[in-house]
Amino acid sequence: MSEQQPITQQSEICQVLTCLPEKFVVDFANGIDVARERQAYLKGRTGFAARLFDGFTGQGARHQAEINASLTDGVEGALNWLKDLSQSLASSNLAIARVNDRVNHLKLDVARIATYSIDTRRQLENLADRLTERCDNLDQQVARIDFVQRVQLHLDMVFNKWGAGRFNSFSLSGRCYAALEELRWGAFGDYCRQATGDDRQRLLENLSNRVITHLANDCNVTRKERIATRERWLEKPVGRDVLPEASESLAYLGDEHEPQKSPFVFAVSQVPDELPLHLPRLNSPERMSEAMISELFLEVAHV
């Protein structure tokens, strides 16, 4: 247990990065391992992940001791919490689809293990049915014309937040990454994954132009002017207004990315001592923007 305060949806870092609860639910689902009859629950991963766990499961109407007791009940307790968390925290198509995929894998695992009860199997079936229904409903929403307005509102909201200085706790490149993750886990990302051809191209071009503009303004350089990656792009801000969880939150969001496949996102989120080989040591706002958009929105592995 971390000595620091749990992180809840009301915490300032979750107001800045509203996608954190979405990723948490996906990680919680991925932490359930019926084949080994154990549950990871994020508790041992990082201090930041543990604080998310404590905040999202340990605050509110139920006491922490009751929650801990339910988790020790095994897979049944984990599935109960997954049902509650997916209903209360997950709203994006991306999060629900990933949790649904995990639940379907769990169904296959349980089917191969004779020791699991009928109740557990029925619980998985019901959860899968609910998630599939939510996926279908979200798909129908994306297909509606008025969803395009929601996408534009989401885009404007994220960049207004950036323009207002809400991302100033992050490095220069971290602001870009934070904005893109906010978009990827929300209505913009849902629509982008559904759109094809010219519509998708125009959407990403508009995104790239807006990111370049904000990056160039923050760096006080032109869109093609290159500055040092380590010393400028990855430099952490300091000051009393910097959120203490800022660096940890980006590291948590980007923990699935590998330096070979996503060198820009990996470097920006993890800030390793040794930068990836394919990451230029000098970067312009244009290059930083286009590279991260490509890694987050164009790479099949992260869709």
Residue, then its C-alpha position, 0 to 999 in steps of 0.5 A: m500500500s502506498e503511503q500517498q493518498p489514493i487517486t480518485q476521479q475527483s483528484e486533480i490529475c484525473q481532471v486533467l487526464t480523464c482517460l486514466p479511469e478508462k485505462f485502469v478498468v482495462d488493466f484491472a480486467n487484464g489482471i484477472d488470471v483464472a488459469r493461474e487462479r490468482q488476480a494481480y489487481l495492479k497492486g504490485r505494479t507501480g505506486f501510481a497504479a496502486r493509488l489508482f486501485d485504492g482510489f477507484t475501489g477503496q473510496g465511497a460507500r464501501h470500506q477498504a476492509e470489505i473490498n479487500a475481503s471480496l478480492t480474496d474470494g477469488v475470481e468471483g470477487a474480481l468479476n463482481w468488481l470488474k462489472d462495477l468498475s466497467q459500469s462506473l468508470a469506462s465510457s469509451n468504445l476503446a475501453i469497453a471493447r478491450v474489457n469485452d475481449r478480455v472477458n471473452h478470453l476468460k470465458l475460454d480459460v474457465a471452460r478449460i478448467a473444471t474446478y470453476s463453478i456454474d455460478t462463475r461461468r454464468q457470471l462471465e456469460n452475463l458480463a460478456d452479454r452486458l459488455t457486448e450490448r454496450c459495444d453495440n450501442l456505442d457502435q450505433q452512436v458512432a454511426r449517427i450524424d450527431f456523433v460528429q458534433r461530439v467528436q468536434l466538441h471533444l477535440d475543442m475541449v482537449f485543445n482548450k484545456w491545453g491552451a489554458g495551461r492545464f497540461n503545463s505539469f508535463s514536459l513539452s512533448g508530454r503535453c502532446y502525448a497527454a492531449l493525444e491520449e485524451l483524444r484516443w480514449g474518448a469520442f475522437g478516438d472512437y470515431c477515428r477507429q470507425a472512419t475510413g478513407d478521406d474522412r479519417q485522413r482529414l480528421l488526422e490532418n486537422l489533429s496534426n495541425r492543431v498539435i503543431t500549433h500548440l507545440a510551436n507556441d509552447c516551444n517558441v519555435t517555428r513548426k520545422e525548427r528542431i530543438a534538442t530532444r533530451e534537453r528540451w522536449l523531455e525536460k520536466p517542468v518544475g515549480r509549485d504548480v506542477l502536479p506531483e503525479a504528472s510524470e507517473s501518470l504519463a508513465y502509467l498511460g504509456d506502459e504498454h508501448e515498446p521502444q522499437k515499435s513506438p519510440f516517440v511515445f515510449a521516450v515521452s512517457q517513460v523518459p528512459d536513461e537511454l533513448p530509443l535508437h530510432l528517436p531523433r536527438l533533434n526534433s521539430p514540432e512537426r516531427m514530434s506531432e506526426a510521429m506520435i499521431s502515427e504511433l497512437f492512431l495509425e499503428v494497428a497494435h494500439v487500436 
